[in-house]
């Protein structure tokens, strides 16, 4: 599959983050909002409403799912790899594995590269397996008023394996995590 005029690159990127967040967190309330419009310097954002602790590898997988969705669609910079996505993934891996505390920095960095690659492969597998949901979610996001949807609205629009998360099971709160 390659990117066509039917795919909005920012919406597709954010839909990759959102679908994988719904799958890994299992609750639309955990995905506060999905936005495919500029916010600060970012072209879009998925605001998580909590549920991830520092070093949770799910955060790294979610962070890498957006760029991998863009890559799968045949896209490239500026939408493929945001510095924020890569930095969030690396931070989560470092915190989860305590590589940042290692005495042997050279060995620790090699371990970090291996760990990020393993997490990236997990993100790729999820993006490939749930590509139809990502495409449907991206199309709905591109057409949504203000190009913003709640996690529940996005889950309903994406359908498939994430549709069951359209009804939030926890009480939404202000995003506790930075956007992805």
KEGU-457598 format. One record per residue (C-alpha): residue number from 1; x, y, z; residue in one letter. Coordinates in Angstrom, 2 decimals. Layout:
N
+------+---------+---------+---------+------+
! zaro !       u !       v !       w ! tiza !
+------+---------+---------+---------+------+
!  NUM !       X !       Y !       Z !    A !
...
+------+---------+---------+---------+------+
***
This chain:
180
+------+---------+---------+---------+------+
! zaro !       u !       v !       w ! tiza !
+------+---------+---------+---------+------+
!    1 !    0.00 !    0.00 !    0.00 !    X !
!    2 !    1.33 !    3.43 !   -0.87 !    X !
!    3 !    0.14 !    6.86 !    0.10 !    X !
!    4 !   -2.47 !    8.29 !   -2.25 !    X !
!    5 !   -4.39 !   11.52 !   -2.34 !    X !
!    6 !   -7.05 !    9.72 !   -0.28 !    X !
!    7 !   -4.68 !    9.56 !    2.71 !    X !
!    8 !   -4.13 !   12.69 !    4.73 !    X !
!    9 !   -0.56 !   12.17 !    6.00 !    X !
!   10 !   -1.04 !   13.87 !    9.39 !    X !
!   11 !   -4.37 !   12.10 !   10.03 !    X !
!   12 !   -2.81 !    8.77 !    9.03 !    X !
!   13 !    0.17 !    9.31 !   11.34 !    X !
!   14 !   -2.05 !   10.23 !   14.30 !    X !
!   15 !   -4.44 !    7.35 !   13.53 !    X !
!   16 !   -1.46 !    4.97 !   13.80 !    X !
!   17 !   -0.75 !    6.28 !   17.31 !    X !
!   18 !   -4.45 !    6.20 !   18.29 !    X !
!   19 !   -5.28 !    2.68 !   17.07 !    X !
!   20 !   -2.25 !    1.19 !   18.80 !    X !
!   21 !   -2.99 !    3.19 !   21.99 !    X !
!   22 !   -6.54 !    1.83 !   22.02 !    X !
!   23 !   -5.29 !   -1.72 !   21.52 !    X !
!   24 !   -2.59 !   -1.52 !   24.19 !    X !
!   25 !   -4.52 !    0.48 !   26.76 !    X !
!   26 !   -7.91 !   -1.15 !   26.14 !    X !
!   27 !   -9.97 !    1.92 !   26.93 !    X !
!   28 !  -11.10 !    4.92 !   24.90 !    X !
!   29 !  -10.99 !    7.11 !   28.02 !    X !
!   30 !   -7.23 !    6.52 !   28.11 !    X !
!   31 !   -7.04 !    8.13 !   24.66 !    X !
!   32 !   -8.33 !   11.59 !   25.52 !    X !
!   33 !   -8.27 !   13.24 !   22.09 !    X !
!   34 !   -6.94 !   12.56 !   18.61 !    X !
!   35 !   -6.01 !   15.71 !   16.68 !    X !
!   36 !   -4.80 !   16.08 !   13.09 !    X !
!   37 !   -4.35 !   19.83 !   13.28 !    X !
!   38 !   -1.43 !   21.89 !   14.44 !    X !
!   39 !   -0.87 !   22.23 !   18.16 !    X !
!   40 !    2.31 !   24.08 !   19.02 !    X !
!   41 !    5.04 !   22.82 !   16.71 !    X !
!   42 !    3.39 !   19.43 !   16.22 !    X !
!   43 !    1.29 !   18.75 !   13.14 !    X !
!   44 !   -1.05 !   16.60 !   15.25 !    X !
!   45 !   -1.33 !   14.89 !   18.61 !    X !
!   46 !   -2.87 !   11.99 !   20.48 !    X !
!   47 !   -3.40 !   13.10 !   24.07 !    X !
!   48 !   -3.31 !   10.21 !   26.52 !    X !
!   49 !   -5.37 !   10.60 !   29.65 !    X !
!   50 !   -3.06 !    8.57 !   31.86 !    X !
!   51 !   -2.60 !    4.90 !   32.49 !    X !
!   52 !    1.07 !    4.79 !   31.51 !    X !
!   53 !    3.84 !    5.06 !   34.06 !    X !
!   54 !    7.36 !    6.30 !   33.27 !    X !
!   55 !    9.20 !    3.56 !   31.45 !    X !
!   56 !    6.07 !    1.70 !   30.30 !    X !
!   57 !    7.08 !    0.07 !   27.01 !    X !
!   58 !    3.53 !    0.56 !   25.71 !    X !
!   59 !    4.41 !    4.26 !   25.51 !    X !
!   60 !    7.34 !    3.46 !   23.22 !    X !
!   61 !    5.21 !    1.21 !   21.00 !    X !
!   62 !    2.48 !    3.86 !   20.75 !    X !
!   63 !    5.08 !    6.56 !   19.98 !    X !
!   64 !    6.53 !    4.50 !   17.12 !    X !
!   65 !    3.16 !    3.43 !   15.65 !    X !
!   66 !    2.52 !    6.85 !   14.06 !    X !
!   67 !    5.77 !    6.95 !   12.10 !    X !
!   68 !    5.37 !    3.30 !   11.12 !    X !
!   69 !    1.86 !    3.96 !    9.77 !    X !
!   70 !    3.26 !    6.80 !    7.69 !    X !
!   71 !    6.12 !    4.62 !    6.47 !    X !
!   72 !    3.77 !    1.76 !    5.55 !    X !
!   73 !    1.72 !    4.19 !    3.48 !    X !
!   74 !    4.84 !    5.22 !    1.58 !    X !
!   75 !    5.21 !    8.60 !    3.25 !    X !
!   76 !    8.36 !   10.28 !    4.45 !    X !
!   77 !    9.51 !   13.45 !    6.20 !    X !
!   78 !    8.14 !   15.57 !    7.70 !    X !
!   79 !    5.45 !   13.10 !    8.77 !    X !
!   80 !    7.38 !    9.84 !    9.07 !    X !
!   81 !    9.65 !   10.48 !   12.05 !    X !
!   82 !    8.95 !   13.32 !   14.37 !    X !
!   83 !   11.74 !   13.97 !   16.84 !    X !
!   84 !    9.13 !   13.79 !   19.60 !    X !
!   85 !    8.07 !   10.26 !   18.59 !    X !
!   86 !   11.62 !    8.93 !   18.55 !    X !
!   87 !   12.56 !   10.73 !   21.75 !    X !
!   88 !    9.52 !    9.43 !   23.63 !    X !
!   89 !   10.21 !    5.88 !   22.47 !    X !
!   90 !   13.86 !    6.03 !   23.48 !    X !
!   91 !   13.03 !    7.58 !   26.86 !    X !
!   92 !   10.47 !    4.85 !   27.61 !    X !
!   93 !   12.94 !    2.12 !   26.64 !    X !
!   94 !   15.71 !    3.64 !   28.74 !    X !
!   95 !   13.46 !    3.96 !   31.78 !    X !
!   96 !   11.96 !    0.49 !   31.37 !    X !
!   97 !   15.26 !   -1.30 !   31.03 !    X !
!   98 !   17.30 !    0.90 !   33.37 !    X !
!   99 !   19.90 !    1.13 !   30.61 !    X !
!  100 !   20.38 !    4.74 !   31.59 !    X !
!  101 !   21.82 !    3.59 !   34.94 !    X !
!  102 !   24.45 !    1.29 !   33.42 !    X !
!  103 !   28.13 !    1.73 !   34.27 !    X !
!  104 !   29.23 !    0.53 !   30.80 !    X !
!  105 !   27.80 !    3.28 !   28.59 !    X !
!  106 !   28.94 !    1.75 !   25.28 !    X !
!  107 !   27.31 !   -1.58 !   26.11 !    X !
!  108 !   24.24 !    0.19 !   27.44 !    X !
!  109 !   23.82 !    2.17 !   24.22 !    X !
!  110 !   24.10 !   -1.02 !   22.14 !    X !
!  111 !   21.44 !   -2.57 !   24.38 !    X !
!  112 !   19.25 !    0.53 !   23.94 !    X !
!  113 !   19.50 !    0.33 !   20.15 !    X !
!  114 !   18.52 !   -3.35 !   20.27 !    X !
!  115 !   15.62 !   -2.60 !   22.62 !    X !
!  116 !   14.31 !    0.27 !   20.46 !    X !
!  117 !   14.52 !   -1.98 !   17.39 !    X !
!  118 !   12.53 !   -4.69 !   19.17 !    X !
!  119 !    9.89 !   -2.14 !   20.23 !    X !
!  120 !    9.77 !   -0.79 !   16.65 !    X !
!  121 !    9.11 !   -4.31 !   15.35 !    X !
!  122 !    6.20 !   -4.60 !   17.81 !    X !
!  123 !    4.80 !   -1.30 !   16.52 !    X !
!  124 !    5.19 !   -2.47 !   12.91 !    X !
!  125 !    3.37 !   -5.74 !   13.64 !    X !
!  126 !    0.45 !   -3.89 !   15.23 !    X !
!  127 !    0.25 !   -1.30 !   12.45 !    X !
!  128 !    0.26 !   -3.99 !    9.74 !    X !
!  129 !   -2.30 !   -6.14 !   11.56 !    X !
!  130 !   -4.65 !   -3.20 !   12.13 !    X !
!  131 !   -4.09 !   -1.25 !    8.91 !    X !
!  132 !   -7.82 !   -1.17 !    7.98 !    X !
!  133 !   -8.69 !    0.44 !   11.32 !    X !
!  134 !   -5.89 !    3.00 !   10.88 !    X !
!  135 !   -7.10 !    3.94 !    7.39 !    X !
!  136 !  -10.76 !    4.24 !    8.49 !    X !
!  137 !   -9.76 !    6.24 !   11.57 !    X !
!  138 !   -7.56 !    8.56 !    9.49 !    X !
!  139 !  -10.36 !    9.21 !    7.00 !    X !
!  140 !  -12.80 !   10.06 !    9.80 !    X !
!  141 !  -10.23 !   12.25 !   11.56 !    X !
!  142 !   -9.51 !   14.19 !    8.36 !    X !
!  143 !  -13.24 !   14.95 !    8.03 !    X !
!  144 !  -13.99 !   15.63 !   11.72 !    X !
!  145 !  -14.86 !   19.18 !   12.75 !    X !
!  146 !  -11.60 !   20.93 !   13.58 !    X !
!  147 !   -9.87 !   17.60 !   12.73 !    X !
!  148 !  -10.28 !   16.58 !   16.39 !    X !
!  149 !  -12.06 !   13.53 !   17.85 !    X !
!  150 !  -12.44 !   12.04 !   21.30 !    X !
!  151 !  -10.99 !    8.57 !   21.86 !    X !
!  152 !  -14.52 !    7.12 !   21.80 !    X !
!  153 !  -15.43 !    8.86 !   18.55 !    X !
!  154 !  -12.19 !    7.69 !   16.98 !    X !
!  155 !  -12.72 !    4.07 !   18.13 !    X !
!  156 !  -16.23 !    4.02 !   16.64 !    X !
!  157 !  -15.00 !    5.45 !   13.35 !    X !
!  158 !  -11.99 !    3.13 !   13.11 !    X !
!  159 !  -14.15 !    0.06 !   13.75 !    X !
!  160 !  -12.69 !   -3.42 !   13.63 !    X !
!  161 !  -10.72 !   -4.53 !   16.67 !    X !
!  162 !  -10.87 !   -1.11 !   18.35 !    X !
!  163 !  -14.64 !   -0.54 !   18.01 !    X !
!  164 !  -15.23 !   -2.35 !   21.30 !    X !
!  165 !  -13.36 !    0.49 !   23.04 !    X !
!  166 !  -15.80 !    3.15 !   21.80 !    X !
!  167 !  -17.57 !    3.14 !   25.16 !    X !
!  168 !  -15.16 !    4.45 !   27.77 !    X !
!  169 !  -14.84 !    2.26 !   30.84 !    X !
!  170 !  -12.99 !    4.76 !   33.01 !    X !
!  171 !  -13.69 !    8.36 !   33.83 !    X !
!  172 !  -11.89 !   10.69 !   31.41 !    X !
!  173 !   -9.54 !   13.16 !   33.01 !    X !
!  174 !   -7.21 !   15.88 !   31.85 !    X !
!  175 !   -4.32 !   14.38 !   29.93 !    X !
!  176 !   -1.63 !   13.33 !   32.39 !    X !
!  177 !    0.78 !   12.18 !   29.72 !    X !
!  178 !    2.25 !   14.37 !   27.02 !    X !
!  179 !    0.74 !   13.90 !   23.61 !    X !
!  180 !    2.18 !   11.47 !   21.17 !    X !
+------+---------+---------+---------+------+
***
